[in-house]
Amino acid sequence: MQLKQSKKQNIKLRIGISGASGFGKTYSSLLLAFGITQDWSKIAVIDTENSSASLYSDLGNFNVVDLQAPYSPERYREAIELCEKANMEVIIVDSISHEWNGAGGCLQIHELLGGRWQDWKDVTPRHQAFIDEILQSTSHIITTTRRKTDYSLDTGSNGKTKVVKHGTKEVTREGFEYELTLNFEIVNDKHLAKASKDRTGLFMNKPEFVISSETGEKLLKWCNAKSLTVQEMLKKIRECLSLSELTKLYNENTKYQQTLQPQFKAKKEELEKLINLPKLNKNGTTVNSY
């Protein structure tokens, strides 16, 4: 047992992408994976969606593991381990919903055991072993999750009423997203996404956007960025000579935005006062400005 200072190193991303059918989860996950690796041959897709990933083979020479029923937790684990042994840098599990609600998945296993509350004692450890396989993987992991579909009548900008498809609850065991580094929800068929969970601080409370390879590049940069200590951050704040420099420091260090908010604010006020000081000419008198 050893007490040591925390630091960001050897981070492996755990990213979730959820959405209703047809919202672009597979395509988005492939672009995201390429942004992280810049090498299609280092990407593997565990495909439970009837070889849907192969529809995007024109993107690059990524690898595919076709996983068919029964969708037991153990078969998912076996597929992940197969990809790890092949030294895949990013593994896309498309989708994890079958492990929970598919043929041979956890809900069906529970039903076959009798469907009683006490039968979960045999199912839960198997599901947890699957989650642990994801969390402990030596690769970056992207999971896709189906959302139950709902429809509503919305009025468009032209005043006409149309039927709009929405994704509602994720089809997996409740609480999965809390295990992730980052969870994106694709909210409509325009492929717009938002972050519902974000430990990176890069996407939370930001406008909806379309996931692209640039999103993956941004995440890889976050993984590789040196994590500054509090003392180092305070020193950098004190050394800022302009508002633009301070703003850049603030935006690049999201994890300190809340904890060091008073220090950032004090430095901002100090720099603003310097900007507003009256200008002096060579003989020390104030220069009038009009």
Backbone hydrogen bonds in HBPLUS format (Angstrom, degrees):
<---DONOR---> <-ACCEPTOR-->    atom                        ^
c    i                          cat <-CA-CA->   ^        H-A-AA   ^      H-
h    n   atom  resd res      DA  || num        DHA   H-A  angle D-A-AA Bond
n    s   type  num  typ     dist DA aas  dist angle  dist       angle   num
A0141-ILE N   A0013-LEU O   2.94 MM 128  6.17 169.3  1.95 160.7 160.0     1
A0181-THR N   A0014-ARG O   2.78 MM 167  5.07 145.4  1.90 135.0 146.6     2
A0182-LEU N   A0014-ARG O   3.30 MM 168  6.62 157.5  2.35 152.4 152.1     3
A0015-ILE N   A0141-ILE O   2.89 MM 126  6.27 166.4  1.91 163.3 164.5     4
A0143-THR N   A0015-ILE O   2.80 MM 128  6.28 159.9  1.84 161.3 167.6     5
A0016-GLY N   A0182-LEU O   2.87 MM 166  6.34 157.4  1.92 150.8 158.5     6
A0184-PHE N   A0016-GLY O   2.71 MM 168  5.94 168.6  1.73 158.2 154.6     7
A0017-ILE N   A0143-THR O   2.77 MM 126  6.17 149.6  1.86 159.8 169.7     8
A0145-THR N   A0017-ILE O   2.94 MM 128  6.29 146.4  2.05 143.7 148.3     9
A0018-SER N   A0184-PHE O   2.91 MM 166  6.34 159.6  1.96 153.7 159.7    10
A0186-ILE N   A0018-SER O   2.77 MM 168  6.09 168.8  1.78 175.5 173.1    11
A0019-GLY N   A0145-THR O   3.17 MM 126  6.70 147.4  2.28 164.1 173.7    12
A0147-ARG N   A0019-GLY O   3.03 MM 128  5.05 131.1  2.28 116.8 115.5    13
A0023-PHE N   A0020-ALA O   3.19 MM   3  5.78 147.5  2.31 143.8 141.0    14
A0028-SER N   A0024-GLY O   3.02 MM   4  5.94 159.9  2.07 143.2 149.6    15
A0029-SER N   A0025-LYS O   2.96 MM   4  6.08 155.2  2.02 145.0 151.8    16
A0030-LEU N   A0026-THR O   3.05 MM   4  6.31 150.1  2.14 148.9 156.8    17
A0031-LEU N   A0027-TYR O   3.11 MM   4  6.42 163.5  2.14 153.1 156.7    18
A0032-LEU N   A0028-SER O   2.94 MM   4  6.09 159.9  1.98 148.9 155.1    19
A0033-ALA N   A0029-SER O   2.90 MM   4  6.01 156.4  1.96 142.0 148.4    20
A0034-PHE N   A0030-LEU O   2.99 MM   4  6.23 157.5  2.04 148.8 154.4    21
A0035-GLY N   A0031-LEU O   3.03 MM   4  6.27 153.0  2.11 146.0 153.2    22
A0036-ILE N   A0032-LEU O   3.22 MM   4  6.53 139.1  2.39 140.7 151.1    23
A0036-ILE N   A0033-ALA O   3.12 MM   3  5.16 127.8  2.40  95.3 108.7    24
A0037-THR N   A0033-ALA O   3.02 MM   4  6.32 153.4  2.10 150.2 157.4    25
A0038-GLN N   A0034-PHE O   2.61 MM   4  4.99 154.9  1.67 141.2 150.3    26
A0042-LYS N   A0039-ASP O   3.08 MM   3  5.65 162.7  2.11 116.9 122.5    27
A0043-ILE N   A0040-TRP O   3.12 MM   3  5.45 155.9  2.18 118.9 118.6    28
A0089-GLU N   A0042-LYS O   2.87 MM  47  5.31 133.5  2.09 130.2 144.0    29
A0090-VAL N   A0042-LYS O   3.22 MM  48  6.59 163.8  2.24 159.4 161.4    30
A0063-ASN N   A0043-ILE O   2.87 MM  20  6.08 177.4  1.87 159.5 159.0    31
A0044-ALA N   A0090-VAL O   3.01 MM  46  6.44 159.4  2.06 160.5 167.2    32
A0092-ILE N   A0044-ALA O   2.76 MM  48  6.13 169.7  1.77 164.1 167.7    33
A0045-VAL N   A0063-ASN O   2.77 MM  18  6.14 149.4  1.86 139.9 148.5    34
A0065-VAL N   A0045-VAL O   2.77 MM  20  6.08 162.6  1.80 159.9 159.3    35
A0046-ILE N   A0092-ILE O   2.72 MM  46  6.04 167.8  1.73 169.8 174.0    36
A0094-ASP N   A0046-ILE O   2.88 MM  48  5.82 157.9  1.93 151.6 159.1    37
A0047-ASP N   A0065-VAL O   2.81 MM  18  5.93 149.3  1.90 146.7 157.1    38
A0067-LEU N   A0047-ASP O   2.90 MM  20  5.67 161.8  1.94 137.0 142.9    39
A0048-THR N   A0094-ASP O   2.81 MM  46  6.03 172.8  1.81 140.8 141.8    40
A0052-SER N   A0049-GLU O   3.18 MM   3  5.50 133.8  2.41 104.3 116.2    41
A0054-SER N   A0051-SER O   3.20 MM   3  5.59 135.1  2.42 105.4 115.8    42
A0055-LEU N   A0052-SER O   3.08 MM   3  5.50 154.7  2.15 109.6 117.3    43
A0056-TYR N   A0053-ALA O   2.99 MM   3  5.74 164.5  2.02 120.8 125.7    44
A0057-SER N   A0054-SER O   3.15 MM   3  5.08 151.4  2.24 114.6 111.1    45
A0059-LEU N   A0056-TYR O   2.98 MM   3  5.76 165.9  2.00 122.1 126.7    46
A0071-TYR N   A0103-ALA O   2.77 MM  32  5.96 167.6  1.78 154.3 155.7    47
A0075-ARG N   A0072-SER O   3.14 MM   3  5.41 127.2  2.44 103.7 116.1    48
A0076-TYR N   A0072-SER O   3.30 MM   4  6.68 156.4  2.36 152.9 159.1    49
A0077-ARG N   A0073-PRO O   3.02 MM   4  6.29 159.1  2.07 147.6 153.6    50
A0078-GLU N   A0074-GLU O   2.95 MM   4  6.17 154.4  2.01 143.5 150.3    51
A0079-ALA N   A0075-ARG O   3.05 MM   4  6.27 153.0  2.13 142.5 148.9    52
A0080-ILE N   A0076-TYR O   2.99 MM   4  6.30 158.9  2.03 154.7 160.0    53
A0081-GLU N   A0077-ARG O   2.97 MM   4  6.18 165.2  2.00 153.5 157.4    54
A0082-LEU N   A0078-GLU O   2.99 MM   4  6.17 147.3  2.10 141.4 150.4    55
A0083-CYS N   A0079-ALA O   3.15 MM   4  6.45 153.5  2.23 145.7 151.4    56
A0084-GLU N   A0080-ILE O   2.97 MM   4  6.28 154.3  2.04 149.8 157.5    57
A0085-LYS N   A0081-GLU O   2.98 MM   4  6.17 158.6  2.02 149.4 154.1    58
A0086-ALA N   A0083-CYS O   3.16 MM   3  5.10 131.6  2.40  93.2 106.4    59
A0088-MET N   A0083-CYS O   3.21 MM   5  5.72 163.5  2.24 151.3 153.1    60
A0087-ASN N   A0084-GLU O   2.88 MM   3  5.04 156.1  1.94 111.1 114.8    61
A0140-HIS N   A0089-GLU O   2.91 MM  51  6.12 163.0  1.94 159.9 154.8    62
A0091-ILE N   A0140-HIS O   2.85 MM  49  6.24 161.3  1.88 161.2 165.5    63
A0142-ILE N   A0091-ILE O   2.89 MM  51  6.23 163.0  1.92 151.7 155.2    64
A0093-VAL N   A0142-ILE O   2.76 MM  49  6.20 156.8  1.81 158.2 166.3    65
A0144-THR N   A0093-VAL O   2.96 MM  51  6.31 158.3  2.01 164.2 159.3    66
A0096-ILE N   A0144-THR O   2.96 MM  48  6.29 159.1  2.00 177.2 175.6    67
A0099-GLU N   A0096-ILE O   3.06 MM   3  5.45 132.6  2.29 106.9 118.9    68
A0100-TRP N   A0097-SER O   3.08 MM   3  5.39 139.4  2.26 103.6 114.6    69
A0101-ASN N   A0097-SER O   2.78 MM   4  5.96 177.9  1.78 164.8 165.5    70
A0102-GLY N   A0098-HIS O   2.84 MM   4  3.96 138.6  2.01 122.7 118.8    71
A0106-CYS N   A0099-GLU O   2.86 MM   7  6.25 161.3  1.90 143.1 143.8    72
A0107-LEU N   A0100-TRP O   2.99 MM   7  5.93 166.0  2.01 152.5 156.4    73
A0105-GLY N   A0102-GLY O   2.90 MM   3  4.94 161.3  1.94 125.7 124.4    74
A0109-ILE N   A0105-GLY O   2.89 MM   4  6.11 157.1  1.95 156.3 164.1    75
A0110-HIS N   A0106-CYS O   2.89 MM   4  6.08 161.7  1.92 151.2 155.6    76
A0111-GLU N   A0107-LEU O   3.02 MM   4  6.22 151.2  2.10 138.4 146.4    77
A0112-LEU N   A0108-GLN O   2.91 MM   4  6.15 159.1  1.96 151.6 156.3    78
A0113-LEU N   A0109-ILE O   3.07 MM   4  6.31 137.7  2.25 142.8 154.0    79
A0115-GLY N   A0110-HIS O   2.89 MM   5  5.30 145.5  2.01 156.0 144.8    80
A0114-GLY N   A0111-GLU O   3.03 MM   3  5.26 153.1  2.11 104.1 112.6    81
A0119-ASP N   A0116-ARG O   2.98 MM   3  5.31 146.7  2.09 106.5 116.9    82
A0120-TRP N   A0117-TRP O   3.17 MM   3  5.91 166.1  2.19 118.6 122.7    83
A0121-LYS N   A0118-GLN O   3.27 MM   3  5.92 161.5  2.31 112.1 117.0    84
A0122-ASP N   A0119-ASP O   3.12 MM   3  5.74 159.2  2.16 114.0 119.8    85
A0124-THR N   A0120-TRP O   2.80 MM   4  5.56 170.2  1.81 151.4 154.6    86
A0126-ARG N   A0123-VAL O   3.03 MM   3  5.40 123.3  2.37 108.3 122.6    87
A0127-HIS N   A0123-VAL O   3.05 MM   4  6.40 157.4  2.11 156.3 163.5    88
A0128-GLN N   A0124-THR O   2.83 MM   4  6.01 162.4  1.86 157.1 162.4    89
A0129-ALA N   A0125-PRO O   2.98 MM   4  6.08 145.4  2.10 137.6 146.0    90
A0130-PHE N   A0126-ARG O   3.30 MM   4  6.59 144.6  2.43 137.1 145.4    91
A0130-PHE N   A0127-HIS O   3.07 MM   3  5.16 123.6  2.40  96.7 110.9    92
A0131-ILE N   A0127-HIS O   3.06 MM   4  6.49 155.9  2.12 149.5 155.9    93
A0132-ASP N   A0128-GLN O   2.83 MM   4  6.06 160.6  1.87 150.8 156.4    94
A0133-GLU N   A0129-ALA O   2.98 MM   4  6.14 142.6  2.13 135.7 145.4    95
A0134-ILE N   A0130-PHE O   3.25 MM   4  6.64 147.7  2.37 144.6 151.8    96
A0134-ILE N   A0131-ILE O   3.09 MM   3  5.23 121.8  2.45  98.3 112.1    97
A0135-LEU N   A0131-ILE O   2.99 MM   4  6.32 164.3  2.01 153.9 158.0    98
A0136-GLN N   A0132-ASP O   2.84 MM   4  5.84 151.7  1.92 150.9 156.7    99
A0137-SER N   A0134-ILE O   3.40 MM   3  5.37 165.0  2.43 103.1 107.2   100
A0171-VAL N   A0146-ARG O   2.77 MM  25  5.51 163.1  1.79 162.7 159.8   101
A0148-LYS N   A0169-LYS O   2.95 MM  21  5.59 163.5  1.98 155.1 153.4   102
A0168-THR N   A0148-LYS O   2.67 MM  20  5.20 155.0  1.73 155.8 163.7   103
A0150-ASP N   A0166-HIS O   2.88 MM  16  5.14 160.8  1.91 146.1 149.9   104
A0166-HIS N   A0150-ASP O   2.73 MM  16  5.14 164.6  1.75 158.9 157.9   105
A0152-SER N   A0164-VAL O   2.98 MM  12  5.40 150.5  2.07 146.2 155.7   106
A0164-VAL N   A0152-SER O   2.85 MM  12  5.40 167.9  1.86 162.1 166.3   107
A0154-ASP N   A0162-LYS O   2.91 MM   8  5.53 159.6  1.95 169.2 166.5   108
A0162-LYS N   A0154-ASP O   2.83 MM   8  5.53 161.8  1.87 160.7 166.4   109
A0156-GLY N   A0160-LYS O   2.87 MM   4  5.52 168.7  1.88 161.4 158.1   110
A0159-GLY N   A0156-GLY O   2.92 MM   3  5.29 160.8  1.96 114.6 118.7   111
A0178-TYR N   A0175-GLY O   3.17 MM   3  5.65 146.2  2.29 111.5 120.3   112
A0179-GLU N   A0176-PHE O   2.94 MM   3  5.66 163.7  1.97 123.3 128.7   113
A0180-LEU N   A0177-GLU O   3.16 MM   3  5.37 160.1  2.20 107.9 114.0   114
A0199-ARG N   A0181-THR O   2.84 MM  18  5.38 170.8  1.85 177.2 174.4   115
A0183-ASN N   A0197-LYS O   2.82 MM  14  5.01 161.4  1.86 145.1 143.4   116
A0196-SER N   A0183-ASN O   2.88 MM  13  5.70 158.0  1.93 160.9 168.2   117
A0185-GLU N   A0194-LYS O   2.80 MM   9  5.46 164.1  1.82 163.5 168.9   118
A0194-LYS N   A0185-GLU O   3.00 MM   9  5.46 146.9  2.12 136.2 145.4   119
A0187-VAL N   A0192-LEU O   2.80 MM   5  5.89 150.0  1.89 162.4 172.3   120
A0191-HIS N   A0188-ASN O   3.04 MM   3  5.70 152.2  2.12 120.3 123.4   121
A0193-ALA N   A0209-PHE O   2.62 MM  16  5.31 159.2  1.67 146.6 152.8   122
A0209-PHE N   A0193-ALA O   3.02 MM  16  5.31 153.6  2.09 140.4 146.9   123
A0206-LYS N   A0203-PHE O   3.27 MM   3  5.50 139.2  2.45 136.7 128.6   124
A0215-THR N   A0212-SER O   3.05 MM   3  5.32 136.4  2.25 101.8 113.1   125
A0217-GLU N   A0213-SER O   3.02 MM   4  6.39 152.8  2.09 148.0 156.0   126
A0218-LYS N   A0214-GLU O   2.97 MM   4  6.17 155.5  2.04 144.6 150.5   127
A0219-LEU N   A0215-THR O   3.11 MM   4  6.40 151.3  2.19 143.4 151.0   128
A0220-LEU N   A0216-GLY O   2.90 MM   4  6.17 155.2  1.96 150.4 157.2   129
A0221-LYS N   A0217-GLU O   2.96 MM   4  6.19 156.4  2.02 148.1 154.2   130
A0222-TRP N   A0218-LYS O   3.06 MM   4  6.35 149.1  2.16 139.5 147.8   131
A0223-CYS N   A0219-LEU O   2.96 MM   4  6.28 150.7  2.04 145.6 153.5   132
A0224-ASN N   A0220-LEU O   3.02 MM   4  6.28 152.8  2.10 149.0 155.6   133
A0225-ALA N   A0221-LYS O   2.96 MM   4  5.95 123.1  2.30 141.4 155.0   134
A0233-MET N   A0229-THR O   2.94 MM   4  6.21 154.9  2.00 150.5 157.7   135
A0234-LEU N   A0230-VAL O   2.92 MM   4  6.18 161.5  1.95 154.3 158.7   136
A0235-LYS N   A0231-GLN O   3.08 MM   4  6.28 153.5  2.15 142.9 149.9   137
A0236-LYS N   A0232-GLU O   3.02 MM   4  6.27 155.1  2.08 144.7 151.2   138
A0237-ILE N   A0233-MET O   2.90 MM   4  6.19 153.3  1.97 152.0 159.6   139
A0238-ARG N   A0234-LEU O   3.04 MM   4  6.28 162.7  2.08 147.4 151.4   140
A0239-GLU N   A0235-LYS O   3.06 MM   4  6.26 142.3  2.21 141.8 152.1   141
A0240-CYS N   A0237-ILE O   3.26 MM   3  5.48 160.2  2.30 106.7 112.6   142
A0246-LEU N   A0242-SER O   3.05 MM   4  6.33 155.0  2.11 145.4 152.4   143
A0247-THR N   A0243-LEU O   2.83 MM   4  5.99 159.2  1.87 149.5 155.4   144
A0248-LYS N   A0244-SER O   3.01 MM   4  6.14 157.6  2.06 142.9 148.6   145
A0249-LEU N   A0245-GLU O   3.11 MM   4  6.31 156.8  2.16 142.9 148.9   146
A0250-TYR N   A0246-LEU O   2.94 MM   4  6.18 154.9  2.00 148.2 155.3   147
A0251-ASN N   A0247-THR O   2.93 MM   4  6.16 164.1  1.96 154.5 157.8   148
A0252-GLU N   A0248-LYS O   3.07 MM   4  6.15 146.8  2.18 145.0 153.2   149
A0253-ASN N   A0250-TYR O   3.37 MM   3  5.50 156.9  2.43 102.8 109.4   150
A0256-TYR N   A0253-ASN O   3.09 MM   3  5.79 156.7  2.15 118.2 124.8   151
A0257-GLN N   A0254-THR O   3.18 MM   3  5.17 159.7  2.23 103.9 110.1   152
A0260-LEU N   A0256-TYR O   2.93 MM   4  5.51 158.7  1.97 142.6 148.0   153
A0261-GLN N   A0258-GLN O   3.37 MM   3  5.10 165.8  2.39 103.4 103.7   154
A0264-PHE N   A0260-LEU O   3.00 MM   4  6.30 162.7  2.03 159.6 164.9   155
A0265-LYS N   A0261-GLN O   2.92 MM   4  6.04 163.3  1.95 154.1 158.9   156
A0266-ALA N   A0262-PRO O   2.92 MM   4  6.07 158.7  1.96 146.4 152.0   157
A0267-LYS N   A0263-GLN O   3.03 MM   4  6.18 160.7  2.07 146.6 151.6   158
A0268-LYS N   A0264-PHE O   2.95 MM   4  6.14 153.2  2.03 145.9 153.8   159
A0269-GLU N   A0265-LYS O   2.99 MM   4  6.27 159.4  2.04 150.5 155.2   160
A0270-GLU N   A0266-ALA O   2.99 MM   4  6.23 151.3  2.07 142.7 151.0   161
A0271-LEU N   A0267-LYS O   2.96 MM   4  6.22 158.8  2.01 150.8 155.5   162
A0272-GLU N   A0268-LYS O   2.93 MM   4  6.14 153.9  1.99 148.5 156.2   163
A0273-LYS N   A0269-GLU O   3.05 MM   4  6.24 149.8  2.14 144.2 151.1   164
A0274-LEU N   A0270-GLU O   3.21 MM   4  6.52 151.0  2.30 141.6 149.0   165
A0275-ILE N   A0271-LEU O   3.04 MM   4  6.33 149.8  2.14 144.9 153.0   166
A0276-ASN N   A0272-GLU O   3.12 MM   4  6.34 146.8  2.23 141.3 149.6   167
A0277-LEU N   A0274-LEU O   3.38 MM   3  5.32 162.3  2.42  98.8 104.0   168
A0287-VAL N   A0279-LYS O   2.81 MM   8  5.59 170.0  1.82 150.6 151.2   169
A0281-ASN N   A0285-THR O   2.87 MM   4  5.67 161.2  1.90 160.6 164.9   170
A0284-GLY N   A0281-ASN O   3.03 MM   3  5.40 162.8  2.06 115.9 119.6   171
